[in-house]
Amino acid sequence: MKIVAYIDNKRVVFDTEDVNEFGHLPAIKTEDDKEFYLSESSEKAGEQAREYWEDMAMNDPQGSTAVQSLEEWLDLHLDAPEEHFASYDGQEREFKCKHPDWAKYTVAYQSN
């Protein structure tokens, strides 16, 4: 099913068959081949980025760190989720969609 949405007030179209929900946030691929992670809020995206890195830390061997504790390092992503999810340009964008399945999302992060 084709869905029309707006990212920073620019019209985008994506197909629900191209939605990837296997990571910490759902990702859409627009008709112009741009990929975006979606989140209900910047705060929730920050929590998901923190959870991602916490999972990585718990499943990887010990290494060196420039912060005082793992918790301090993980908290760095709470206020800047775009540093994790917006690998294309580091920007958080406004997301709007009237479709009931997608209306809960308010921010988007371009990953390619």
Stockholm file with secondary structure:
# STOCKHOLM 1.0

chainA/1-112         MKIVAYIDNKRVVFDTEDVNEFGHLPAIKTEDDKEFYLSESSEKAGEQAREYWEDMAMNDPQGSTAVQSLEEWLDLHLDAPEEHFASYDGQEREFKCKHPDWAKYTVAYQSN
#=GR chainA/1-112 SS CEEEEEETTEEEEEEGGGCBCSSSSCEEEBTTSCEEEEESCHHHHHHHHHHHHHHHHHHSCCCCCSSSCHHHHHHTTTSCTHHHHCTTTSCEEEEECCSTTTTTCCEEEECC
#=GC SS_cons         CEEEEEETTEEEEEEGGGCBCSSSSCEEEBTTSCEEEEESCHHHHHHHHHHHHHHHHHHSCCCCCSSSCHHHHHHTTTSCTHHHHCTTTSCEEEEECCSTTTTTCCEEEECC
//
